[in-house]
Amino acid sequence: MNLRDLSYLVALAEHRHFGRAAEASFVSQPTLSTQIRKLEDELGVALVERTPRKVLLTETGREIARRARGVLSQVDEIKAIAQRTRDPESGTIRLGIFPTLGPYLLPHVIPRLRDRFPRLELLLREEKTEQVLHMLREGTLDAGILALPVHDDSLHTEFLFEEPFVLAVPTGHPLSGRSCLRMDDLAEQNLLLLEDGHCLRDQALEVCHLAGAGEKSGFRATSLETLRQMVSANVGITLLPSLAVKPPVAQSSNVELIEFEAPAPSRRIAMLWRKSSAMTPFFEALAEVVRGVPADLFSTQGCATGQPGKPSNVALPIP
């Protein structure tokens, strides 16, 4: 048994197809198939059920693949320790981030990271929260940037900033023209929301619950940009995070943005990594760079607020 054969089994478990697994492993399909059979012979158990249309792992194969991921992750950690010893600020970091934050935060963060860590290779993976957490646990990501709370004792949580929400309404809506909103101004309103699986949906539902508002039926968006365009088309109103309405994001026509009086509804953003990671000191330095983005990105200019970017007691929980 060797690490190469274990990596082939993990690739097969992920792709469920010999051709795609071989392509991902940069070997030919016969080579991968032969090595999987050798691994089965060595272990004396069947790892794969071979059918004409697809590949299924046996129960034993799934368990061994799960453990193999852990082994390969530990090998990566060993390599990372050696790399960090040689050059603490170089190497490759695999960072996960969720879709309603990544496109709006990264333009402000990437230049700062490039200046601070010029030799760092940052590989970004945009996925929904549950998938980022899964990849962190499996070791296919080194760290993730997610909304709190996250309930996982195996992960370290490093708070980054608090991001307030604003209300987006079409021009001519009864709430348009206001400089500030109270939460109870949303009572009886129906908001456009994202589809299931987005943490922002859970946060918006919590705002609706607190304000006595509801969800507009018959429509669920796949992205923040779809929500923005639906507001522009006079379909309804929605909540947007403050980063999603700041440059370099282009302003949409027929959309007014209204801020909330303090304490505004908000979401708390953190960086997470495995507590067992050997790269904790580096991740702390990485988090400090992200935390240092300009405070005015989180400020609300039209309403009285507390200190932007600092935790408060009004951040929304995620069910």
N, C-alpha and C positions, 0 to 999 in steps of 0.2 A: 504494500500500500504506500502511495506517495501523495504529496500535495497536489500534483498535477491531476491525478486520477480523481481525487476528491473534488477538484474544481470542475472537472467534466461532469461529475454527478450533480453538482449544484447547478451548473448551467442547464443540464437536462431537466432538473426539477423546475427551474424558472421558465423555460421555453416550451417544455412538453413536446419537443420536436427535435429529432436528431440533426436535421439540416441546420435549423436555426441555432441550436446549441453549439454545433461545430463552428458555424460562422462567428458566433460570439466568442468562442474559445480560440479562434484563429488556427483551426486545424481542419483537415478534411473529415467528411462524415464517416468514412470507413475507419479512420484512425480513432475518432471518438467512440464509435460503436465497439471497436475491438477492445479499447481500454476499459469500457464499462463492463464488457463480458469478463475480462481478466479480473476486474475488481470483484465481480460476482463469484468467480471461481475461487479467488483467494479467501473471500469471506464465507463461502459455502451457502449463500442464500441468494434468492432472486431479488433484485432491486428494481427491475423494470418489467412492466407488462407491455409487450410489443404487439400492437394492432395495426392493421393496414392503414388506418387514417390518423391515428394519434398515439402518443406515448403516455402511459400512466405509470407512476411509481407505485410499487407495492407499499403496504403499510410500513414494512421494515425499511424500504428504500426512502420513504418520506422522513422517517426518524433519523436515518443515517445522514441524509442530506441536510436535515436541520442541524445536526451536530457538526457536520462538515463545515457549514457556514460559520459556526462558532470557532472552529479550528482555524479556518482561513482568515477570519477576522483577527484572531490572536496573532497570526503570522504577520498580518499587516501592521498590527500594533508594534510588534518586535522591530519590523523594518522602520516604522515611524520613530521609535525610540532612538535607533541608530542614526537616522537622518537628522532628528532634532539635536542630537549630540554633536554631529558634524556641523550643522548649520540650523540653529533654532528657528529661523524665519524663512526657510525654504521648504520645498516639498509640495505635496498635493493635499488639498483638503476638499472633501466631498460634503457640500452644505445643502441641506434641504430647506425649502421655504414654501409657504402656501400661496395659492394664486391671487388672493385678494390683497396681498402685501408685496410680493416679489417685484412686480413691474413698477411699483411706486416708490419702494424703499431703495432698491438696488441702484438706480441712477445717482442717488446721493451718497451711497456707501462705497460702490466699486472704486471711484477715483481715490477716495481716502485710503482704502485698503491697498490700492496699487502704490500709493505714495509711501505708506507705512511698511508694507511687505513687498518690495519690488520683485523678489525672487519666488514669491508664493504663486502656485498654480491653484486657482480656485475653480472647482467643478461644481456648478450649480444644478440643482434638481428641483423643479417646481412640481409639487404634488399636493393633494389635499392632506389635511392634518393627520388623519389616521394612517395614510400611506407613509408619510414622513416618520411617524412614530414607529411603524412596523419596520422600516428600513434602518432606523437607528438601533432598534433592538436586535435586528439581524446582522448589523455590522456593515451594511452596504452604504450607509452614510456615517460620516464622522460627527456631524453636529447638525442641528436644525434651528430655524427661527420660527417660533410658533406663538399663538395667542394663549394666554393663561386662563384658567388653571390647566395643568397637565398632571394627571394622577398616575405617576409611575415612579416607584421608589428606586428603580435602577438608574434613573436619569438625574443629572444635576441641572438645576434651573438657575439661570443668571438673568435677572431682570434687566431690560434694556430701556424701555420708555413706555409711556402711556399715550395712546392716540385717540383724541376725541372724535366723535361723529358730528357730521353736519346733515341737515335735511335738504334734499334736492327736490325742488318743486318746479312745475312748468310755469312760465309767465302767465299771469292771469288767474292762477290758483288762489282760493280764498286766503291761503297763508303767505302768498307772495308779497313782497314789499316790506316785510318785517325785518328788523335788524337783529332781533333776538327771539328765541322761543323758550317757553317753559315746557316741561315734560307733559303737563296736562293739556297743552295746546294740541297734542296729538290724539286726544281722546276722540273716539268715534271715527278716526281716520283709518283707511286701509292702505297698507304699504306694499309696494312691489318688493319681492324678496328673491334671493338666490335659491337654487334647487338644493335638495338634501345632499349632505356630505361636505358642504362649505361651513366652516366654523362661523363665518360672518352671518350666515342664516340664523344660527343659534343665538348669536349676540343681538341681532335685530329683533328676533322673536322675544327676547328678554326685555328689550326696550318697549316693544308693543305691549307686553304684559304689564310692565310698570306704568305705562302711560294710558292704558285702557284702549289701545289701538288694536287693529287686526291686520290680517294678511289679505291682499287683493287676490281673489280666487281666479282660477283659470290661467294663471301664468306664473312660471318660475324661471328665472334667468340662469344661464350657464356662466355668466361672468359679470363683473362690475360694469364693463363697457356696454353690455347689453342693457343693464339696468339704466345706465345714463341715457342711452338712446331712447328707451321707452319713456323716460321722463320728458325728453326733448320732443317726443311725438305726442305728448299730452295724454299718455296712457295712465299715468299715476304719479305717485311720489315715492321716494325711497331714502334710506340712510346711506351715506357714503363716509368712509374713513377720511380723516383730514389729509393724509398723504396722497389720496386719490384725486384731490382737487387742487393740488399745488403744482407749480411748474416743475418739470417740463410737461406735465399733462395739459393737453389743449382744452380750453374751455368749450363747452357745447352750447350751441345756440338754443334759445328758448328755455334755458335751465337757470333757475335762481338757487343760490346756496344760502341757507339760513343757519346761523349758529345757535347753540343752546346756551341759556344762562348757566353760570356755574352753580353747582357742579354738573358739568356736561356729561352725558353718557359717553363711555369710552371703552377701549379694549387695551389690555396690558400685554405687551410683547416681550418675549424672553428668548434667549439662546439656550439650547439644551444639548447636553452630550452625556455619554455614558459615564457613570461615576468611576468605572474601572479603567477609563481611558488614560493612557500615559501622556496625553497631550493637554491635560487640564491647564497648566500654566500658559500654554500658547492660546488656548481657547479663551482664557480670561483676558489676555491682551487683545484678541480679536473682538471680543464683546465690548471692550472699552472703546475701540475704534468705532463700532456701530453706534454705541451709546453717545458718541460725540457728534452726531449729525446736528445741524443747526436747530436750535430750539424753536425758531419761528415756524418750522414745518408743522409743529403741533400746537401753535398758538391760535386763538380765536380772537380776531381783532374787533369784532362788533359788540362783544359782550364782556362783562367783567368776569375774569377767571382767576384761578389760583396760579401757581407757578407751573408753566408748561413742562411736559415731559417727566413730571414727578408722580409717583404713585399716590392715589387718593382712595377714599372709601366709596367711590361711585363707579369703579370699573365693573363691567358686567361679568358675571359668572357664565361659564359655558356648561349647560347641563350634561 
